[in-house]
Amino acid sequence: MLSLLAALLLTSCSREEFHGSQTFTQTVEQAYAECSESEIRFLTGKQGIQTAFANCGSNKFAHFRWSPNGRFIYFQLTHGGHIMDGEEKTISTVPTEMPVDSAAWLRDDLLVVPLGPPEGAADKNGRLVLFNRSSNTLNTINLNLSEVRDLHLGETEQQVVLTGLDSAGVRKVVSVNTGDGQVSVPFPWLTQLDPAAGTLVYEAKAGLVGVAGPEGGVLYKADGAELGRWPGVKRVVPHPEGRYVALELDGAPVSPFDMRAWDELSEQARARELARQEEWLKRQPDWVTKQIVPPEVQIFDLQNGNRLRVTAFWGDRFQWYQSRNYYASFVMFGVEGKQLNSNVGLVDLREKLRMVDQGDMPLGLEPVAASAAPSGAAPSGAAPTDAAPSDAAPSDAAPSEEAPSEEAPSGTPD
């Protein structure tokens, strides 16, 4: 499998760079873990995962976001935001102060970046900065909200949906017209989110809203009708066509010591190794980190209620890669049950989803549990028909019958 952006290896940063939202113990474990370029290439290649940055670089990403055409990727490090051009193989800096959360693309040439208050401001209210990549110009919109985050394209290219804290500390959902700065309420039924843990993902094409908080995740239609509820889920990410929903949650705890990928040991040898690990861990002092909790992604099918755990990789900050249907991107934590150096991964899920529709279970997915279809109907005009996904090309509405492509998505380099 060719690396998605192999010519841009210098984008990895130094060991002193950004450590994201990892815990101290996770950071220490990664700092002292050996990184094997050949192992990462082998494991990601087996699962059809393309990686965007140097496999053994210090890829400590706070956020990333693909442009609608799939050519540009915005990524954020400790010193600010950057844009990588996959065709020209160049990297440019977004000329703003340090963003407070992920930027969002309104168009292929227009990025909206959330900032905190300017230095010396009397209040904590944030700002939106519109960065036009083509003209290299900036335009600022002042907000009456602080701690702005969860930016998503609204119903038009001028609208951005986001969340922020009002003067009373309540996390509100608003829509901002970037043309005139007018603020409106897009979902009157959604009055607030958890101030700290609340997350929102709005998929305008499907008319779906994914909300999560301490009690779990919920999927709604834009009119407030509930479509599904999942305890323990931290983020709900609907597909643009409305049939599938990605769920982010904590995976099962695993030992950080001597991790092995699927094919490294036989079942008998793995059982013996796990038993030895358990005995060894019992003898360690209390301060030793004995378990880590990897980030897990699950896929829920709104059409038939199937819920699938992705076992091919661990990761979070999941997003659907919209320039190729049923491709997905994420910040990679590990592959095949083994923690690896962080990276931005890109994978084609269409064949796996097609196989599940036909009654097969592909490598890299497993059923979570039999569950009834969620309450409420699928979004009008967005959900697939009752038929299984067709034999169409990747740009069509359903997963393809053909094998996953070995090439990078259109608009990105080999």
C-alpha positions, -999 to +999 in steps of 0.1 A: +000+000+000+014+033-010+016+060+016-010+086+012+014+115+014+048+098+013+066+129-002+057+150+029+076+132+056+091+164+070+057+173+083+064+152+114+074+173+144+100+170+171+097+150+203+091+182+223+060+191+202+023+188+210+010+159+231-027+164+224-052+151+249-032+120+260-027+113+297+008+116+311+012+078+313+002+074+276+027+101+266+055+084+286+046+050+272+048+063+236+079+083+242+098+052+253+082+027+229+102+016+199+088+026+166+093+002+137+087+017+103+085-018+087+060-030+113+037+000+107+038-004+070+030-041+073+001-037+097-015-007+080-010-023+046-028-055+057-058-034+067-058-011+037-049+019+059-031+048+042-011+071+065-007+109+060+025+116+079+059+100+087+052+066+104+078+072+131+076+110+135+062+127+166+027+131+150+010+147+180-021+161+163-046+182+182-070+182+152-073+175+115-099+181+088-100+172+051-113+197+026-145+187+006-125+177-025-100+156-005-070+175-018-062+196+013-058+185+049-058+210+078-038+198+108-031+215+141+001+212+162+013+231+193+024+261+173-008+266+152-027+253+122-013+242+088-027+232+055-011+204+034-017+204-004-018+168-015-012+176-052+014+203-050+031+185-020+034+218-001+026+229+035+014+264+044+008+279+078-027+293+087-017+329+097-037+331+129-032+329+166-034+294+182-068+279+174-089+267+204-104+238+185-105+223+150-111+244+120-138+236+095-139+239+057-167+259+042-153+255+007-121+240-008-105+274-005-122+288+026-114+277+062-131+289+094-108+289+124-120+293+161-099+315+182-101+327+218-103+363+229-076+387+217-048+395+242-059+421+268-097+416+261-121+424+289-141+393+284-135+356+273-156+358+242-141+340+212-138+348+175-141+331+141-115+338+115-122+331+078-090+322+060-093+323+022-065+300+010-066+313-025-063+350-018-045+346+016-069+369+033-084+369+068-118+381+080-128+381+117-162+376+133-166+384+170-188+361+190-207+365+223-196+329+232-164+315+248-146+282+245-159+278+209-157+243+194-175+217+173-174+236+140-193+221+111-206+233+077-242+244+079-269+242+052-251+266+029-214+275+023-219+307+043-232+290+075-211+273+102-228+254+131-208+255+164-211+253+202-198+278+228-204+289+264-227+318+270-223+343+299-239+319+323-216+290+314-242+271+294-229+254+262-252+266+234-255+254+198-257+283+172-254+289+135-233+318+123-237+334+089-202+341+078-214+366+053-229+391+077-220+376+111-256+370+121-262+343+148-293+321+149-305+290+167-304+260+142-321+235+165-346+250+190-352+217+206-314+214+215-312+239+243-277+230+257-249+205+259-227+195+288-203+224+292-172+202+295-179+168+279-206+177+254-198+172+217-218+179+186-215+167+150-238+181+124-241+165+090-261+189+069-264+167+038-282+140+058-300+164+081-286+146+112-272+158+145-250+136+167-248+147+203-228+131+231-221+138+268-215+121+301-246+098+297-236+087+261-245+096+225-277+103+208-286+108+171-313+131+161-330+144+129-326+181+124-362+185+136-354+168+169-368+133+163-345+108+180-331+080+159-307+062+183-292+063+218-260+046+229-247+047+265-209+053+269-205+068+235-184+100+234-190+111+198-217+104+172-206+109+135-234+104+109-224+095+073-235+122+047-261+098+032-277+090+065-275+052+067-244+046+088-232+063+120-197+061+135-196+059+173-165+068+193-161+052+227-135+037+251-124+002+241-117-027+264-086-020+287-054-037+276-019-041+290+006-017+275+034-042+279+046-065+251+016-059+228+013-084+199-006-080+167-030-106+155-007-128+135+024-127+158+012-156+180-010-186+178-040-188+200-023-212+224+009-191+225-011-159+230-030-174+259+003-185+276+018-150+270-013-133+285-011-155+316+026-147+320+018-110+317-009-112+343+014-129+368+042-103+361+018-074+365+006-087+399+042-083+412+045-047+401+041-017+425+008+002+425+023+032+406+030+011+375+004+017+347-010-018+342-037-010+317-045+016+290-079+022+274-076+025+236-101+046+217-126+024+197-148+031+167-180+013+161-204+015+130-241+015+135-265+007+106-297+028+110-314+006+084-312-027+101-298-020+136-265-038+130-237-026+153-202-034+144-169-030+163-139-020+142-111-043+153-088-034+124-077-002+142-079+019+173-085+056+168-106+087+174-115+121+158-132+100+132-146+117+101-161+105+068-138+114+039-164+130+017-146+131-017-147+093-018-179+076-006-175+053+024-138+062+030-131+072+066-103+091+083-092+091+119-062+097+143-046+063+146-038+049+180-031+013+169-037-015+144-048-051+150-047-047+188-012-032+189-005+004+199+015+022+172+029+057+167+001+082+161-008+092+126-038+103+104-052+072+088-075+069+058-093+036+050-119+024+025-149+008+044-172+002+014-163-034+007-165-043+044-200-027+046-211-045+014-200-078+028-219-073+060-250-065+040-247-098+022-244-117+055-206-121+057-184-107+084-151-093+070-117-092+087-115-061+108-151-059+119-171-079+145-207-077+157-211-060+191-245-074+199-278-081+182-299-050+186-332-038+173-334-010+147-335+024+163-367+043+170-379+066+142-375+064+105-343+070+086-338+106+073-360+113+043-341+113+011-308+104+028-310+068+039-303+040+014-332+018+001-340-015+016-318-032-010-282-041-002-256-017-014-252-019-051-223-027-074-217+009-081-185+028-083-171+045-052-187+078-060-222+063-061-245+060-031-236+026-019-205+005-012-189-010-043-187-047-052-152-042-064-122-047-042-108-017-022-086+005-043-048+003-038-046+039-050-048+071-030-082+089-032-087+113-061-070+146-055-043+133-032-008+122-042+004+086-047 
